[in-house]
Amino acid sequence: AYLGPPEVNISSCLNCINVTIKLPTSHFRENGKLLSLIDIYEEIDYGITLKTLNGEHKRSRKKTTEEIFSTVIEELYPNRNYCVSVMLTASLNQRSIPSAWKCVTADSVAQQDYHAVAIIGAVCFSLLLASAVKCMHAGGYILQDKALPRNLV
């Protein structure tokens, strides 16, 4: 029997991606109860392959004893697209079907704060423009109420 494919979800974080992995259910039953892969193998090895523009990079394999678990892939370049596939193996079963590729763009601080900066900038610019118009009006440069005296013309 082949292990997998696991269910994989990914989300972006600051210069990193968060990978949540859910082990597939097994087809083995004991006393009418469907056994999990952890029930059968006690621990599962998982390997994550990270795909970038430069090609595929296999991460070091790790072990889990949980049905659902998360791991973070750090030190990524911001605003770049990354794809992830996960493969499971066990000590007694090395045959595996990898998960489908899931892709996401790693976040950067600038991207997260961009909207706030844009709104604050627009408000400040509006206030600056309004006060400049008010000063020019008060100084008599625009919207003059009365004509200039003849000696100034």
TIRO-2110 file (N, C-alpha, C; in Angstrom, 1 decimal):
// TIRO-2110
0.8, -1.2, 0.0, N, 1, A
0.0, 0.0, 0.0, CA, 1, A
0.9, 1.3, 0.0, C, 1, A
0.4, 2.3, -0.7, N, 2, A
1.1, 3.5, -0.8, CA, 2, A
0.7, 4.5, 0.3, C, 2, A
1.6, 5.3, 0.8, N, 3, A
1.2, 6.3, 1.8, CA, 3, A
0.9, 7.6, 1.1, C, 3, A
-0.2, 8.2, 1.4, N, 4, A
-0.4, 9.5, 0.8, CA, 4, A
-1.5, 9.4, -0.2, C, 4, A
-1.8, 10.6, -0.9, N, 5, A
-1.1, 11.9, -0.6, CA, 5, A
-1.7, 12.6, 0.6, C, 5, A
-0.9, 13.3, 1.3, N, 6, A
-1.4, 14.1, 2.5, CA, 6, A
-2.2, 15.3, 2.0, C, 6, A
-3.0, 15.8, 2.8, N, 7, A
-3.7, 17.1, 2.5, CA, 7, A
-2.8, 18.2, 3.0, C, 7, A
-2.5, 19.1, 2.1, N, 8, A
-1.6, 20.2, 2.4, CA, 8, A
-2.3, 21.6, 2.2, C, 8, A
-2.1, 22.5, 3.1, N, 9, A
-2.6, 23.9, 3.0, CA, 9, A
-1.4, 24.8, 3.3, C, 9, A
-1.2, 25.8, 2.5, N, 10, A
-0.2, 26.8, 2.8, CA, 10, A
-0.7, 28.2, 2.9, C, 10, A
0.0, 29.0, 3.8, N, 11, A
-0.4, 30.4, 3.9, CA, 11, A
1.0, 31.2, 4.0, C, 11, A
0.9, 32.4, 3.6, N, 12, A
2.2, 33.2, 3.6, CA, 12, A
2.3, 33.9, 4.9, C, 12, A
3.6, 34.1, 5.3, N, 13, A
3.9, 34.9, 6.5, CA, 13, A
5.1, 35.8, 6.1, C, 13, A
5.6, 36.5, 7.0, N, 14, A
6.7, 37.5, 6.7, CA, 14, A
8.0, 36.7, 6.3, C, 14, A
8.4, 36.8, 5.0, N, 15, A
9.5, 36.1, 4.5, CA, 15, A
9.5, 34.6, 4.7, C, 15, A
8.3, 34.0, 4.8, N, 16, A
8.2, 32.6, 5.1, CA, 16, A
6.8, 32.1, 4.6, C, 16, A
6.7, 30.8, 4.6, N, 17, A
5.3, 30.2, 4.4, CA, 17, A
5.1, 29.2, 5.5, C, 17, A
3.8, 29.1, 5.9, N, 18, A
3.3, 28.2, 6.9, CA, 18, A
2.7, 27.0, 6.2, C, 18, A
3.1, 25.8, 6.4, N, 19, A
2.6, 24.6, 5.8, CA, 19, A
1.9, 23.8, 6.8, C, 19, A
0.6, 23.5, 6.6, N, 20, A
-0.2, 22.7, 7.4, CA, 20, A
-0.5, 21.4, 6.7, C, 20, A
-0.2, 20.3, 7.4, N, 21, A
-0.2, 18.9, 6.8, CA, 21, A
-1.2, 18.1, 7.5, C, 21, A
-2.1, 17.4, 6.8, N, 22, A
-3.0, 16.5, 7.4, CA, 22, A
-2.8, 15.1, 6.8, C, 22, A
-2.5, 14.1, 7.7, N, 23, A
-2.2, 12.8, 7.2, CA, 23, A
-3.4, 12.2, 6.6, C, 23, A
-3.3, 11.4, 5.5, N, 24, A
-4.4, 10.7, 5.0, CA, 24, A
-4.9, 9.6, 5.9, C, 24, A
-6.2, 9.2, 5.7, N, 25, A
-6.7, 8.1, 6.5, CA, 25, A
-6.2, 6.8, 5.9, C, 25, A
-6.1, 5.8, 6.8, N, 26, A
-5.7, 4.5, 6.2, CA, 26, A
-7.0, 3.7, 5.9, C, 26, A
-6.8, 2.6, 5.3, N, 27, A
-8.0, 1.7, 5.0, CA, 27, A
-8.1, 0.6, 6.0, C, 27, A
-7.2, 0.6, 7.0, N, 28, A
-7.2, -0.5, 8.0, CA, 28, A
-8.1, -0.3, 9.1, C, 28, A
-8.8, -1.3, 9.5, N, 29, A
-9.7, -1.2, 10.7, CA, 29, A
-9.3, -2.2, 11.7, C, 29, A
-9.6, -1.8, 13.0, N, 30, A
-9.4, -2.7, 14.1, CA, 30, A
-10.6, -2.5, 15.0, C, 30, A
-11.3, -3.6, 15.3, N, 31, A
-12.6, -3.5, 16.1, CA, 31, A
-13.5, -2.5, 15.5, C, 31, A
-13.6, -2.4, 14.2, N, 32, A
-14.6, -1.5, 13.5, CA, 32, A
-14.1, -0.1, 13.4, C, 32, A
-13.0, 0.2, 14.1, N, 33, A
-12.5, 1.6, 14.1, CA, 33, A
-11.4, 1.8, 13.0, C, 33, A
-11.6, 2.8, 12.2, N, 34, A
-10.6, 3.1, 11.2, CA, 34, A
-9.3, 3.6, 11.8, C, 34, A
-8.2, 2.9, 11.5, N, 35, A
-6.9, 3.3, 12.1, CA, 35, A
-6.3, 4.4, 11.4, C, 35, A
-5.6, 5.3, 12.1, N, 36, A
-4.8, 6.4, 11.5, CA, 36, A
-3.4, 5.8, 11.2, C, 36, A
-2.7, 6.6, 10.4, N, 37, A
-1.3, 6.2, 10.0, CA, 37, A
-0.5, 6.1, 11.3, C, 37, A
-0.8, 7.0, 12.2, N, 38, A
0.0, 7.0, 13.5, CA, 38, A
-0.3, 5.8, 14.3, C, 38, A
-1.6, 5.3, 14.3, N, 39, A
-1.9, 4.1, 15.0, CA, 39, A
-1.1, 2.9, 14.4, C, 39, A
-0.9, 2.9, 13.1, N, 40, A
-0.3, 1.8, 12.4, CA, 40, A
1.2, 1.9, 12.5, C, 40, A
1.8, 3.0, 12.2, N, 41, A
3.3, 3.2, 12.1, CA, 41, A
4.0, 3.9, 13.3, C, 41, A
3.2, 4.4, 14.2, N, 42, A
3.6, 5.2, 15.4, CA, 42, A
4.2, 6.5, 15.1, C, 42, A
5.1, 6.6, 14.1, N, 43, A
5.6, 7.9, 13.6, CA, 43, A
5.7, 7.8, 12.1, C, 43, A
5.6, 9.0, 11.5, N, 44, A
5.6, 9.2, 10.0, CA, 44, A
6.7, 10.1, 9.7, C, 44, A
7.5, 9.8, 8.7, N, 45, A
8.5, 10.7, 8.1, CA, 45, A
7.8, 11.6, 7.1, C, 45, A
8.2, 12.8, 7.0, N, 46, A
7.6, 13.7, 5.9, CA, 46, A
8.8, 14.5, 5.3, C, 46, A
8.7, 14.7, 4.1, N, 47, A
9.6, 15.5, 3.3, CA, 47, A
8.9, 16.5, 2.5, C, 47, A
9.4, 17.7, 2.6, N, 48, A
8.8, 18.9, 1.9, CA, 48, A
9.7, 19.2, 0.7, C, 48, A
9.1, 19.3, -0.5, N, 49, A
9.9, 19.8, -1.6, CA, 49, A
9.4, 21.2, -1.9, C, 49, A
10.3, 22.2, -2.0, N, 50, A
10.0, 23.6, -2.3, CA, 50, A
10.4, 23.9, -3.7, C, 50, A
9.4, 24.4, -4.5, N, 51, A
9.7, 24.7, -5.9, CA, 51, A
9.7, 26.3, -6.0, C, 51, A
10.8, 26.8, -6.6, N, 52, A
10.9, 28.2, -6.9, CA, 52, A
11.3, 28.4, -8.4, C, 52, A
11.5, 29.6, -8.7, N, 53, A
12.0, 29.9, -10.1, CA, 53, A
13.3, 29.1, -10.4, C, 53, A
14.1, 28.9, -9.4, N, 54, A
15.4, 28.3, -9.6, CA, 54, A
15.3, 26.8, -9.6, C, 54, A
14.2, 26.2, -9.5, N, 55, A
14.0, 24.7, -9.5, CA, 55, A
13.5, 24.2, -8.1, C, 55, A
13.6, 22.9, -7.9, N, 56, A
13.1, 22.2, -6.8, CA, 56, A
14.1, 22.0, -5.7, C, 56, A
13.8, 22.2, -4.5, N, 57, A
14.7, 22.1, -3.3, CA, 57, A
14.1, 21.1, -2.3, C, 57, A
14.7, 20.0, -2.1, N, 58, A
14.1, 19.1, -1.0, CA, 58, A
14.7, 19.5, 0.3, C, 58, A
13.7, 19.7, 1.3, N, 59, A
14.1, 20.1, 2.6, CA, 59, A
14.4, 18.8, 3.4, C, 59, A
15.2, 18.9, 4.5, N, 60, A
15.5, 17.7, 5.3, CA, 60, A
14.3, 17.1, 5.8, C, 60, A
14.3, 15.8, 5.9, N, 61, A
13.1, 15.0, 6.3, CA, 61, A
12.9, 15.1, 7.8, C, 61, A
11.7, 15.1, 8.3, N, 62, A
11.4, 15.2, 9.7, CA, 62, A
10.4, 14.2, 10.0, C, 62, A
10.2, 14.0, 11.4, N, 63, A
9.2, 13.0, 11.8, CA, 63, A
8.0, 13.7, 12.5, C, 63, A
6.9, 13.0, 12.5, N, 64, A
5.7, 13.5, 13.2, CA, 64, A
5.0, 12.3, 13.9, C, 64, A
4.3, 12.6, 15.0, N, 65, A
3.4, 11.6, 15.6, CA, 65, A
2.0, 12.2, 15.7, C, 65, A
1.8, 13.3, 14.9, N, 66, A
0.4, 13.9, 14.9, CA, 66, A
-0.3, 13.8, 13.6, C, 66, A
-1.6, 13.7, 13.7, N, 67, A
-2.4, 13.6, 12.5, CA, 67, A
-2.4, 14.9, 11.7, C, 67, A
-2.5, 16.0, 12.4, N, 68, A
-2.5, 17.3, 11.7, CA, 68, A
-1.4, 18.1, 12.4, C, 68, A
-0.5, 18.7, 11.6, N, 69, A
0.6, 19.5, 12.2, CA, 69, A
1.1, 20.5, 11.2, C, 69, A
1.8, 21.5, 11.7, N, 70, A
2.3, 22.6, 10.9, CA, 70, A
3.8, 22.8, 11.0, C, 70, A
4.3, 23.3, 9.9, N, 71, A
5.8, 23.7, 9.9, CA, 71, A
5.9, 25.0, 9.1, C, 71, A
7.0, 25.7, 9.5, N, 72, A
7.2, 27.0, 8.8, CA, 72, A
8.5, 26.9, 8.0, C, 72, A
8.5, 27.3, 6.8, N, 73, A
9.7, 27.4, 6.0, CA, 73, A
10.1, 28.8, 5.9, C, 73, A
11.2, 29.1, 6.6, N, 74, A
11.7, 30.5, 6.8, CA, 74, A
12.8, 30.9, 5.8, C, 74, A
13.2, 32.2, 6.0, N, 75, A
14.3, 32.8, 5.2, CA, 75, A
14.0, 32.7, 3.7, C, 75, A
12.8, 33.0, 3.3, N, 76, A
12.4, 33.1, 1.9, CA, 76, A
12.5, 34.5, 1.4, C, 76, A
12.6, 34.7, 0.1, N, 77, A
12.6, 36.1, -0.4, CA, 77, A
11.2, 36.6, -0.5, C, 77, A
10.9, 37.9, -0.1, N, 78, A
9.6, 38.4, -0.1, CA, 78, A
9.1, 38.6, -1.5, C, 78, A
7.8, 38.6, -1.7, N, 79, A
7.1, 38.8, -3.0, CA, 79, A
7.5, 37.8, -4.1, C, 79, A
8.0, 36.6, -3.7, N, 80, A
8.3, 35.6, -4.7, CA, 80, A
7.3, 34.5, -4.5, C, 80, A
7.0, 33.8, -5.6, N, 81, A
6.1, 32.7, -5.6, CA, 81, A
6.8, 31.4, -5.2, C, 81, A
6.2, 30.6, -4.2, N, 82, A
6.8, 29.4, -3.8, CA, 82, A
5.7, 28.3, -3.9, C, 82, A
6.1, 27.1, -4.3, N, 83, A
5.2, 26.0, -4.4, CA, 83, A
5.7, 24.9, -3.5, C, 83, A
4.8, 24.1, -2.9, N, 84, A
5.2, 23.1, -1.9, CA, 84, A
4.5, 21.8, -2.2, C, 84, A
5.2, 20.7, -2.1, N, 85, A
4.7, 19.3, -2.2, CA, 85, A
5.2, 18.5, -1.0, C, 85, A
4.4, 17.7, -0.4, N, 86, A
4.8, 16.9, 0.8, CA, 86, A
4.7, 15.4, 0.4, C, 86, A
5.7, 14.7, 0.9, N, 87, A
5.7, 13.2, 0.7, CA, 87, A
5.9, 12.5, 2.0, C, 87, A
5.1, 11.5, 2.2, N, 88, A
5.2, 10.7, 3.5, CA, 88, A
5.8, 9.4, 3.3, C, 88, A
6.6, 8.9, 4.3, N, 89, A
7.1, 7.6, 4.3, CA, 89, A
7.1, 7.1, 5.8, C, 89, A
7.2, 5.8, 6.0, N, 90, A
7.3, 5.2, 7.3, CA, 90, A
8.4, 4.2, 7.3, C, 90, A
8.9, 3.8, 8.5, N, 91, A
10.0, 2.9, 8.5, CA, 91, A
9.7, 1.6, 7.8, C, 91, A
8.4, 1.2, 7.9, N, 92, A
8.0, -0.1, 7.2, CA, 92, A
7.4, 0.1, 5.8, C, 92, A
7.3, 1.3, 5.4, N, 93, A
6.7, 1.6, 4.1, CA, 93, A
7.3, 2.8, 3.5, C, 93, A
8.1, 2.6, 2.5, N, 94, A
8.8, 3.7, 1.8, CA, 94, A
8.1, 4.2, 0.5, C, 94, A
7.0, 3.5, 0.2, N, 95, A
6.2, 3.8, -1.0, CA, 95, A
5.3, 5.0, -0.7, C, 95, A
5.3, 6.0, -1.6, N, 96, A
4.6, 7.2, -1.3, CA, 96, A
4.0, 7.9, -2.5, C, 96, A
2.8, 8.5, -2.3, N, 97, A
2.3, 9.4, -3.3, CA, 97, A
2.4, 10.8, -2.8, C, 97, A
3.1, 11.7, -3.5, N, 98, A
3.3, 13.1, -3.0, CA, 98, A
2.0, 13.9, -3.1, C, 98, A
1.8, 14.9, -2.3, N, 99, A
0.7, 15.8, -2.4, CA, 99, A
0.8, 16.6, -3.7, C, 99, A
-0.4, 17.1, -4.1, N, 100, A
-0.4, 18.1, -5.3, CA, 100, A
0.4, 19.3, -4.8, C, 100, A
0.9, 20.1, -5.8, N, 101, A
1.6, 21.3, -5.5, CA, 101, A
0.6, 22.4, -5.1, C, 101, A
1.0, 23.1, -4.0, N, 102, A
0.2, 24.2, -3.5, CA, 102, A
1.2, 25.4, -3.6, C, 102, A
0.7, 26.6, -4.1, N, 103, A
1.6, 27.7, -4.3, CA, 103, A
1.1, 28.9, -3.6, C, 103, A
2.0, 29.8, -3.2, N, 104, A
1.7, 31.1, -2.5, CA, 104, A
2.9, 32.0, -2.6, C, 104, A
2.6, 33.3, -2.5, N, 105, A
3.7, 34.3, -2.5, CA, 105, A
4.0, 34.7, -1.1, C, 105, A
5.3, 34.7, -0.8, N, 106, A
5.8, 35.1, 0.5, CA, 106, A
5.6, 36.6, 0.7, C, 106, A
5.1, 36.9, 1.9, N, 107, A
4.8, 38.3, 2.2, CA, 107, A
6.1, 39.1, 2.5, C, 107, A
5.9, 40.4, 2.4, N, 108, A
7.0, 41.3, 2.8, CA, 108, A
6.3, 42.4, 3.7, C, 108, A
7.1, 43.1, 4.5, N, 109, A
6.6, 44.1, 5.4, CA, 109, A
5.9, 45.2, 4.6, C, 109, A
6.6, 45.6, 3.5, N, 110, A
6.1, 46.7, 2.6, CA, 110, A
4.8, 46.4, 2.1, C, 110, A
4.6, 45.1, 1.7, N, 111, A
3.3, 44.8, 1.1, CA, 111, A
2.2, 44.8, 2.1, C, 111, A
2.4, 44.4, 3.3, N, 112, A
1.4, 44.3, 4.4, CA, 112, A
1.1, 45.8, 4.8, C, 112, A
2.0, 46.6, 4.9, N, 113, A
1.8, 48.0, 5.4, CA, 113, A
1.5, 49.0, 4.2, C, 113, A
1.4, 48.5, 3.0, N, 114, A
1.3, 49.4, 1.9, CA, 114, A
-0.1, 50.2, 1.9, C, 114, A
-1.1, 49.5, 2.3, N, 115, A
-2.5, 50.1, 2.3, CA, 115, A
-2.5, 51.2, 3.4, C, 115, A
-2.0, 50.9, 4.5, N, 116, A
-2.0, 51.9, 5.6, CA, 116, A
-1.2, 53.1, 5.2, C, 116, A
-0.1, 52.9, 4.7, N, 117, A
0.8, 54.0, 4.3, CA, 117, A
0.1, 54.9, 3.2, C, 117, A
-0.5, 54.2, 2.2, N, 118, A
-1.2, 54.9, 1.1, CA, 118, A
-2.4, 55.8, 1.7, C, 118, A
-3.1, 55.2, 2.6, N, 119, A
-4.3, 56.0, 3.2, CA, 119, A
-3.8, 57.2, 4.0, C, 119, A
-2.8, 56.9, 4.9, N, 120, A
-2.2, 58.0, 5.7, CA, 120, A
-1.6, 59.1, 4.8, C, 120, A
-0.9, 58.7, 3.7, N, 121, A
-0.3, 59.6, 2.8, CA, 121, A
-1.4, 60.5, 2.1, C, 121, A
-2.5, 59.9, 1.7, N, 122, A
-3.6, 60.6, 1.0, CA, 122, A
-4.2, 61.6, 2.0, C, 122, A
-4.4, 61.2, 3.2, N, 123, A
-5.0, 62.1, 4.2, CA, 123, A
-4.1, 63.3, 4.5, C, 123, A
-2.8, 63.1, 4.7, N, 124, A
-1.8, 64.1, 4.9, CA, 124, A
-1.8, 65.1, 3.7, C, 124, A
-1.7, 64.5, 2.5, N, 125, A
-1.7, 65.3, 1.3, CA, 125, A
-2.9, 66.2, 1.2, C, 125, A
-4.1, 65.7, 1.5, N, 126, A
-5.3, 66.4, 1.4, CA, 126, A
-5.3, 67.6, 2.4, C, 126, A
-4.9, 67.3, 3.6, N, 127, A
-4.8, 68.4, 4.7, CA, 127, A
-3.8, 69.5, 4.2, C, 127, A
-2.7, 69.1, 3.7, N, 128, A
-1.7, 70.0, 3.2, CA, 128, A
-2.2, 70.9, 2.1, C, 128, A
-2.9, 70.3, 1.2, N, 129, A
-3.5, 71.0, 0.1, CA, 129, A
-4.6, 72.0, 0.5, C, 129, A
-5.4, 71.5, 1.5, N, 130, A
-6.5, 72.4, 2.0, CA, 130, A
-5.9, 73.6, 2.7, C, 130, A
-4.8, 73.3, 3.5, N, 131, A
-4.3, 74.5, 4.3, CA, 131, A
-3.5, 75.4, 3.3, C, 131, A
-2.9, 74.9, 2.3, N, 132, A
-2.3, 75.8, 1.3, CA, 132, A
-3.3, 76.7, 0.6, C, 132, A
-4.4, 76.1, 0.2, N, 133, A
-5.5, 76.9, -0.5, CA, 133, A
-6.0, 77.9, 0.5, C, 133, A
-6.2, 77.5, 1.8, N, 134, A
-6.7, 78.5, 2.8, CA, 134, A
-5.8, 79.7, 2.9, C, 134, A
-4.5, 79.4, 3.0, N, 135, A
-3.5, 80.4, 3.2, CA, 135, A
-3.5, 81.4, 2.0, C, 135, A
-3.6, 80.8, 0.8, N, 136, A
-3.6, 81.6, -0.5, CA, 136, A
-4.8, 82.5, -0.5, C, 136, A
-5.9, 81.9, -0.1, N, 137, A
-7.2, 82.7, -0.1, CA, 137, A
-7.1, 83.8, 0.9, C, 137, A
-6.5, 83.5, 2.1, N, 138, A
-6.4, 84.5, 3.2, CA, 138, A
-5.4, 85.6, 2.7, C, 138, A
-4.4, 85.2, 2.0, N, 139, A
-3.4, 86.2, 1.5, CA, 139, A
-3.9, 87.0, 0.3, C, 139, A
-5.1, 86.6, -0.2, N, 140, A
-5.6, 87.4, -1.3, CA, 140, A
-5.1, 87.0, -2.7, C, 140, A
-4.5, 85.8, -2.8, N, 141, A
-3.9, 85.4, -4.1, CA, 141, A
-5.0, 84.8, -5.0, C, 141, A
-6.0, 84.1, -4.3, N, 142, A
-7.1, 83.5, -5.1, CA, 142, A
-8.4, 83.9, -4.6, C, 142, A
-9.5, 83.8, -5.4, N, 143, A
-10.8, 84.2, -5.0, CA, 143, A
-10.9, 85.5, -4.3, C, 143, A
-10.4, 86.5, -4.9, N, 144, A
-10.4, 87.9, -4.3, CA, 144, A
-11.9, 88.4, -4.2, C, 144, A
-12.2, 88.9, -3.0, N, 145, A
-13.5, 89.4, -2.8, CA, 145, A
-13.7, 90.8, -3.4, C, 145, A
-12.7, 91.6, -3.4, N, 146, A
-12.9, 93.0, -3.9, CA, 146, A
-11.8, 93.3, -4.9, C, 146, A
-12.0, 94.2, -5.8, N, 147, A
-11.0, 94.5, -6.8, CA, 147, A
-9.8, 95.2, -6.2, C, 147, A
-8.7, 95.2, -6.8, N, 148, A
-7.5, 95.8, -6.3, CA, 148, A
-7.7, 97.4, -6.4, C, 148, A
-7.1, 98.1, -5.5, N, 149, A
-7.2, 99.6, -5.6, CA, 149, A
-6.5, 100.0, -6.9, C, 149, A
-6.9, 101.2, -7.4, N, 150, A
-6.5, 101.6, -8.7, CA, 150, A
-5.0, 101.8, -8.8, C, 150, A
-4.3, 102.3, -7.7, N, 151, A
-2.9, 102.5, -7.7, CA, 151, A
-2.1, 101.3, -7.7, C, 151, A
-2.7, 100.1, -7.3, N, 152, A
-2.0, 98.8, -7.4, CA, 152, A
-2.1, 98.2, -8.7, C, 152, A
-3.1, 98.5, -9.5, N, 153, A
-3.3, 98.0, -10.8, CA, 153, A
-2.3, 98.5, -11.8, C, 153, A
END
